[in-house]
Amino acid sequence: MPTNISEAYDVLVIGAGIAGCSIAYALKEQGQRVLLVDRSSVPASGGSGAAGAFVSPRIGKGGSLQTVTNEAFAYAQAFYREHAPEHFTPGGVVRIPKSSDDAERFVLYEPHNYPVYERWNSEDLAAREIVDIRGGFYFPEAGDCDAPAVCRTLAEGIDFIQLDVRKLTHTGDAWRIEGADRTLEAARVVLATGYQNDLADMRYMGIRGLWGSRGDYRTSTTLPVSLHKRLSVSSSRNGIVKIGATHVKHSHPCMVCDGQPLAGLFAEASDLVDTSDFVLKETFCGMRSTSRDHFPVVGEVIDVPWILQEYPAVTRGATVPLRHLPSLYILNGLGGRGFVFAPLMARWLADRIVSGREIPRQVHPDRLFWKWVRTLR
């Protein structure tokens, strides 16, 4: 493989979680020659591989975030059925109120629901051995993925190398990607590095880590649908049920969990289904990434140092033209809904890179710059 990969590839993608594998796949589908780079030797070795990978709509009182999420859900469930059917388990997800107050809010949520749903009462749930007196919304198109298998499937046929990228610099006509024992060059780069996003000055995006835990349990219980309350419980398949949640906003999640990341989740799951014969098979933990406003971050990266140097008045409220780093893109901030957002966000970014199509403002990182830069005053 040549050091100057711009001669052999059109785009280099850094990060092989669900974001990186999705954009690599979308670019390949549009005829691009792609190299996928990750510090691990296999895709989905971090937070994506530990995800429960539930694919379901967002409920709430409407608004832009719900609209974008549900558009992404519609795209994702159809995408997985077509491109990774053996690793996507449909069967539906039941969204259950977190409390009595939340149950009252479900009446307000209903007019804004994803259009394909049913209202289930406590009898409907009991018929499926789910314990809840309030009922909930059933979304039949929802399901969950085998997270590592989906990432591996998307990365099939794409060149992949292991490289722990330490530094990224622009040389004038290409990006220099420096690892511990190897240096590459590429004309175009996509950053899909999750919560570790220090290869450029991206402070304005406010991306931070969000710790998630998941346990896979052996059981003889037959659970025909997945559930989501404060946590998610998968339907049973091959004698396995997944229990998980993205739930810890702390820089030292292991201290918060006190060595028992599943204790609280299992207790809550036991209030929903009979877990008396559940036996823990395996535990997974990992860090997701979320943005300042919880929307994904998809698009070009602003040249922050240049703007601050050339237009210091920007911190005092001046409106100045934005300049972006040449041919550097980001796909990040997918939060606990990485497997919902990734396919559509990847298509939008691939369309931008290949055809120059505009990315919706709600997810473009430019939206986050102005509020942040005023804080520097």
C-alpha positions as CSV (number, residue, x, y, z in Angstrom):
1,M,0.0,0.0,0.0
2,P,1.5,3.4,-1.0
3,T,2.3,5.9,1.7
4,N,0.6,8.6,-0.4
5,I,-2.8,7.0,-0.5
6,S,-4.3,9.9,-2.4
7,E,-2.9,8.1,-5.4
8,A,-4.8,4.9,-4.6
9,Y,-7.9,6.1,-2.7
10,D,-10.4,9.0,-2.9
11,V,-11.2,9.2,0.8
12,L,-9.6,8.1,4.0
13,V,-12.0,7.4,6.9
14,I,-10.6,7.5,10.5
15,G,-12.7,5.4,12.9
16,A,-14.4,2.0,12.3
17,G,-17.4,2.2,14.5
18,I,-20.9,2.4,13.1
19,A,-20.3,6.0,11.9
20,G,-17.0,5.2,10.1
21,C,-18.2,1.9,8.6
22,S,-21.5,3.6,7.4
23,I,-19.7,6.5,5.7
24,A,-17.1,4.1,4.2
25,Y,-20.0,2.0,2.8
26,A,-22.0,5.0,1.5
27,L,-18.9,6.4,-0.3
28,K,-18.1,3.0,-1.8
29,E,-21.7,2.7,-3.0
30,Q,-21.1,6.0,-4.8
31,G,-18.0,4.7,-6.6
32,Q,-15.4,6.1,-4.3
33,R,-12.2,4.3,-3.4
34,V,-12.1,4.2,0.4
35,L,-9.5,3.3,3.0
36,L,-10.8,2.7,6.5
37,V,-8.4,3.3,9.4
38,D,-8.8,2.4,13.0
39,R,-6.6,1.9,16.0
40,S,-8.0,-1.6,16.5
41,S,-7.4,-4.4,14.1
42,V,-11.1,-5.0,13.6
43,P,-14.2,-2.8,13.1
44,A,-16.5,-2.0,16.1
45,S,-13.9,-2.6,18.8
46,G,-15.2,0.4,20.9
47,G,-18.5,1.9,21.9
48,S,-20.3,0.7,18.7
49,G,-19.4,-2.9,19.4
50,A,-20.7,-2.7,22.9
51,A,-24.0,-1.1,21.9
52,G,-27.4,-2.8,22.2
53,A,-27.9,-1.3,18.7
54,F,-31.6,-0.8,19.1
55,V,-33.3,0.8,16.1
56,S,-36.5,2.5,17.1
57,P,-38.2,5.9,16.7
58,R,-38.1,8.9,19.0
59,I,-41.2,9.8,21.0
60,G,-42.0,13.3,22.3
61,K,-43.9,16.5,21.6
62,G,-42.5,16.9,18.1
63,G,-39.8,19.3,17.1
64,S,-36.8,19.2,14.8
65,L,-34.8,16.5,16.8
66,Q,-37.8,14.1,16.7
67,T,-38.3,14.8,13.0
68,V,-34.7,14.1,12.1
69,T,-34.5,11.0,14.4
70,N,-37.7,9.5,12.9
71,E,-36.5,10.2,9.4
72,A,-33.3,8.4,10.2
73,F,-35.2,5.5,11.8
74,A,-37.3,5.0,8.7
75,Y,-34.2,5.0,6.6
76,A,-32.2,2.8,9.0
77,Q,-34.6,0.0,9.4
78,A,-35.1,-0.3,5.7
79,F,-31.3,-0.1,5.2
80,Y,-30.6,-2.9,7.6
81,R,-33.3,-5.2,6.2
82,E,-31.7,-4.8,2.7
83,H,-28.0,-4.6,3.4
84,A,-27.6,-6.6,6.7
85,P,-30.8,-8.7,7.0
86,E,-29.0,-11.6,8.8
87,H,-27.8,-9.2,11.5
88,F,-31.0,-7.1,12.0
89,T,-33.8,-8.6,14.2
90,P,-37.2,-7.0,13.6
91,G,-40.2,-7.8,15.7
92,G,-40.9,-4.4,17.0
93,V,-40.2,-2.3,20.1
94,V,-42.6,-1.3,22.9
95,R,-41.9,2.2,24.4
96,I,-43.1,2.2,28.0
97,P,-43.6,5.3,30.2
98,K,-40.8,5.8,32.8
99,S,-43.3,6.9,35.5
100,S,-47.0,7.8,36.1
101,D,-46.2,11.4,35.1
102,D,-44.5,10.2,31.9
103,A,-47.6,8.0,31.2
104,E,-49.7,11.2,31.3
105,R,-47.3,12.8,28.8
106,F,-47.8,9.9,26.4
107,V,-51.2,11.4,25.5
108,L,-49.3,14.6,24.4
109,Y,-46.7,12.5,22.5
110,E,-49.2,10.4,20.5
111,P,-50.0,13.1,17.8
112,H,-46.3,13.3,17.0
113,N,-45.6,9.6,16.8
114,Y,-43.9,7.9,14.0
115,P,-46.9,7.0,11.8
116,V,-46.6,3.2,12.0
117,Y,-47.5,2.3,15.6
118,E,-50.1,0.7,17.9
119,R,-51.3,1.7,21.3
120,W,-50.9,-1.2,23.7
121,N,-52.6,-1.5,27.1
122,S,-51.6,-3.5,30.1
123,E,-53.5,-6.6,28.8
124,D,-51.6,-6.4,25.5
125,L,-48.3,-6.4,27.4
126,A,-49.3,-9.1,29.8
127,A,-50.2,-11.4,26.9
128,R,-46.5,-11.1,25.9
129,E,-45.3,-11.7,29.5
130,I,-44.4,-8.0,30.0
131,V,-45.4,-6.5,33.4
132,D,-46.6,-2.9,33.2
133,I,-49.9,-1.4,34.3
134,R,-49.6,1.7,32.0
135,G,-49.3,0.2,28.5
136,G,-47.2,2.0,25.8
137,F,-46.6,2.5,22.1
138,Y,-45.6,-0.5,19.9
139,F,-43.6,0.3,16.8
140,P,-43.7,-2.9,14.6
141,E,-40.9,-1.8,12.2
142,A,-38.3,-1.4,15.0
143,G,-35.8,-3.9,16.1
144,D,-32.1,-4.3,17.0
145,C,-28.8,-5.2,15.4
146,D,-25.9,-7.5,16.1
147,A,-23.7,-4.4,16.4
148,P,-20.2,-5.9,15.6
149,A,-21.6,-8.0,12.8
150,V,-23.3,-5.0,11.1
151,C,-20.1,-3.0,11.2
152,R,-18.1,-5.9,9.8
153,T,-20.7,-6.4,7.0
154,L,-20.6,-2.7,6.0
155,A,-16.8,-2.8,6.0
156,E,-16.6,-5.9,3.7
157,G,-14.8,-5.1,0.5
158,I,-13.3,-1.9,1.8
159,D,-9.5,-1.7,2.4
160,F,-8.8,-1.5,6.2
161,I,-5.6,-0.9,8.1
162,Q,-4.8,-0.7,11.8
163,L,-3.3,2.7,12.7
164,D,-3.6,4.7,15.9
165,V,-3.7,8.2,14.4
166,R,-1.9,10.7,16.6
167,K,-1.8,13.8,14.5
168,L,-3.5,15.3,11.4
169,T,-2.0,18.2,9.5
170,H,-2.6,19.8,6.2
171,T,0.4,20.1,3.9
172,G,-1.1,22.4,1.3
173,D,-2.4,19.8,-1.1
174,A,-3.1,16.8,1.1
175,W,-3.7,15.7,4.7
176,R,-0.8,14.1,6.6
177,I,-2.0,11.3,8.9
178,E,0.6,10.4,11.5
179,G,0.4,7.2,13.5
180,A,2.8,5.7,16.0
181,D,4.7,3.8,13.4
182,R,3.4,5.0,10.1
183,T,2.5,8.1,8.2
184,L,-0.1,8.4,5.4
185,E,-1.3,11.2,3.1
186,A,-4.7,11.7,1.7
187,A,-6.6,14.4,-0.2
188,R,-9.9,13.9,1.7
189,V,-10.4,12.7,5.2
190,V,-13.6,11.9,7.2
191,L,-13.3,11.9,11.0
192,A,-15.5,9.3,12.7
193,T,-13.6,9.0,15.9
194,G,-16.4,9.3,18.4
195,Y,-15.7,11.0,21.7
196,Q,-12.0,11.1,21.0
197,N,-12.1,14.1,18.6
198,D,-8.8,16.0,19.2
199,L,-7.3,15.7,15.7
200,A,-8.6,19.2,14.9
201,D,-9.9,22.1,17.0
202,M,-13.5,21.1,17.3
203,R,-14.3,22.5,20.7
204,Y,-17.3,24.3,19.3
205,M,-19.1,21.0,18.6
206,G,-19.2,20.2,22.3
207,I,-18.8,16.5,21.7
208,R,-18.5,14.5,24.9
209,G,-18.5,10.9,26.0
210,L,-21.6,9.0,27.1
211,W,-21.0,5.6,28.7
212,G,-23.1,2.6,27.9
213,S,-23.4,-0.9,29.3
214,R,-25.0,-4.0,28.0
215,G,-25.4,-7.6,29.3
216,D,-26.3,-10.6,27.2
217,Y,-28.2,-13.2,29.3
218,R,-29.0,-16.8,28.6
219,T,-32.7,-17.6,29.3
220,S,-35.5,-19.9,28.4
221,T,-38.0,-17.0,28.5
222,T,-39.6,-16.3,25.2
223,L,-39.8,-12.5,24.7
224,P,-41.4,-11.7,21.3
225,V,-40.7,-8.0,21.3
226,S,-38.1,-5.6,22.5
227,L,-38.8,-3.1,25.3
228,H,-37.6,0.4,26.0
229,K,-38.2,2.2,29.3
230,R,-35.2,3.8,31.0
231,L,-33.3,0.9,29.6
232,S,-33.7,-1.5,26.6
233,V,-34.5,-5.2,26.7
234,S,-34.3,-7.1,23.5
235,S,-36.6,-9.8,22.2
236,S,-35.1,-13.3,22.8
237,R,-33.3,-15.1,20.1
238,N,-31.3,-18.3,20.3
239,G,-31.8,-18.2,24.0
240,I,-30.3,-14.8,24.5
241,V,-31.8,-11.5,25.7
242,K,-29.8,-8.2,25.7
243,I,-30.2,-5.7,28.5
244,G,-28.5,-2.3,28.1
245,A,-28.6,1.5,28.2
246,T,-26.5,4.5,27.5
247,H,-26.7,6.1,30.9
248,V,-23.6,7.5,32.5
249,K,-22.4,11.0,31.8
250,H,-19.2,10.9,33.8
251,S,-15.5,11.1,33.0
252,H,-14.9,8.0,35.2
253,P,-17.8,5.7,34.5
254,C,-16.3,2.7,36.2
255,M,-16.2,4.6,39.5
256,V,-19.8,5.5,39.1
257,C,-20.8,1.9,38.3
258,D,-18.7,0.7,41.3
259,G,-17.6,-2.3,39.3
260,Q,-21.2,-3.4,38.7
261,P,-22.3,-1.7,35.5
262,L,-25.4,-4.0,35.1
263,A,-26.7,-4.0,38.6
264,G,-29.2,-1.2,38.2
265,L,-30.1,-2.1,34.7
266,F,-30.9,-5.7,35.6
267,A,-33.1,-4.6,38.6
268,E,-35.1,-2.4,36.3
269,A,-35.4,-5.1,33.7
270,S,-36.7,-7.4,36.4
271,D,-39.6,-5.0,36.9
272,L,-40.7,-5.5,33.3
273,V,-40.1,-9.2,32.6
274,D,-39.5,-12.4,34.5
275,T,-35.7,-12.6,34.8
276,S,-35.6,-15.4,37.4
277,D,-33.7,-17.7,35.0
278,F,-31.5,-15.1,33.4
279,V,-27.8,-16.1,33.5
280,L,-25.2,-13.5,32.5
281,K,-23.3,-14.7,29.5
282,E,-21.2,-11.6,28.7
283,T,-20.8,-7.9,29.7
284,F,-20.1,-5.1,27.2
285,C,-19.2,-1.5,28.0
286,G,-18.1,1.4,25.9
287,M,-18.2,5.1,25.3
288,R,-20.5,6.7,22.8
289,S,-20.4,10.4,21.8
290,T,-23.0,13.1,21.9
291,S,-23.1,16.7,20.7
292,R,-24.0,19.8,22.6
293,D,-27.6,19.9,21.3
294,H,-28.0,16.1,20.8
295,F,-28.2,16.3,17.1
296,P,-25.6,14.4,15.0
297,V,-22.6,16.4,13.7
298,V,-22.2,15.9,9.9
299,G,-20.3,18.0,7.5
300,E,-17.2,20.2,7.1
301,V,-14.9,21.3,10.0
302,I,-14.4,25.0,10.6
303,D,-10.9,26.3,10.7
304,V,-11.2,27.7,14.2
305,P,-7.6,28.9,14.8
306,W,-7.6,30.9,11.5
307,I,-11.0,32.6,12.3
308,L,-9.9,33.6,15.8
309,Q,-6.6,35.0,14.5
310,E,-8.1,36.8,11.5
311,Y,-11.3,38.0,13.1
312,P,-10.8,38.5,16.9
313,A,-14.0,40.5,17.1
314,V,-16.0,37.4,16.5
315,T,-15.8,36.6,20.2
316,R,-17.5,40.0,20.8
317,G,-20.4,39.4,18.6
318,A,-19.1,40.2,15.1
319,T,-20.5,38.2,12.2
320,V,-17.6,37.0,10.1
321,P,-17.4,34.6,7.1
322,L,-16.7,31.0,8.1
323,R,-13.7,29.2,6.6
324,H,-13.5,25.4,6.6
325,L,-10.5,23.2,6.7
326,P,-10.0,21.8,3.1
327,S,-11.6,18.5,2.4
328,L,-11.9,17.5,6.1
329,Y,-15.3,16.2,7.2
330,I,-16.8,14.8,10.3
331,L,-19.5,12.2,11.2
332,N,-20.0,12.1,14.9
333,G,-22.2,12.9,17.9
334,L,-24.7,10.0,17.2
335,G,-25.2,9.4,20.9
336,G,-27.1,6.4,22.1
337,R,-28.9,6.2,18.7
338,G,-25.8,5.4,16.6
339,F,-27.4,2.6,14.7
340,V,-30.5,4.8,14.1
341,F,-28.6,7.8,12.8
342,A,-25.6,6.3,11.0
343,P,-27.0,5.1,7.7
344,L,-28.9,8.3,6.8
345,M,-26.2,10.7,8.1
346,A,-23.6,8.7,6.1
347,R,-25.7,9.0,2.9
348,W,-26.1,12.8,3.5
349,L,-22.3,13.2,4.0
350,A,-21.5,11.0,1.0
351,D,-23.8,13.1,-1.1
352,R,-22.0,16.2,0.1
353,I,-18.5,14.8,-0.6
354,V,-19.3,13.3,-4.0
355,S,-22.0,15.6,-5.4
356,G,-21.7,18.8,-3.3
357,R,-25.3,18.5,-2.0
358,E,-26.2,20.6,1.0
359,I,-26.4,18.9,4.4
360,P,-29.5,19.9,6.4
361,R,-28.6,22.7,8.8
362,Q,-29.9,20.8,11.8
363,V,-27.0,18.4,11.7
364,H,-24.3,20.5,10.1
365,P,-21.6,21.4,12.7
366,D,-21.7,25.1,11.6
367,R,-24.8,25.5,13.7
368,L,-22.8,25.1,16.9
369,F,-20.1,27.6,16.2
370,W,-21.7,31.0,16.9
371,K,-23.0,30.2,20.4
372,W,-19.7,28.7,21.4
373,V,-17.4,31.4,20.0
374,R,-19.3,34.1,22.1
375,T,-18.4,32.2,25.2
376,L,-14.7,32.9,24.5
377,R,-15.3,36.6,25.3
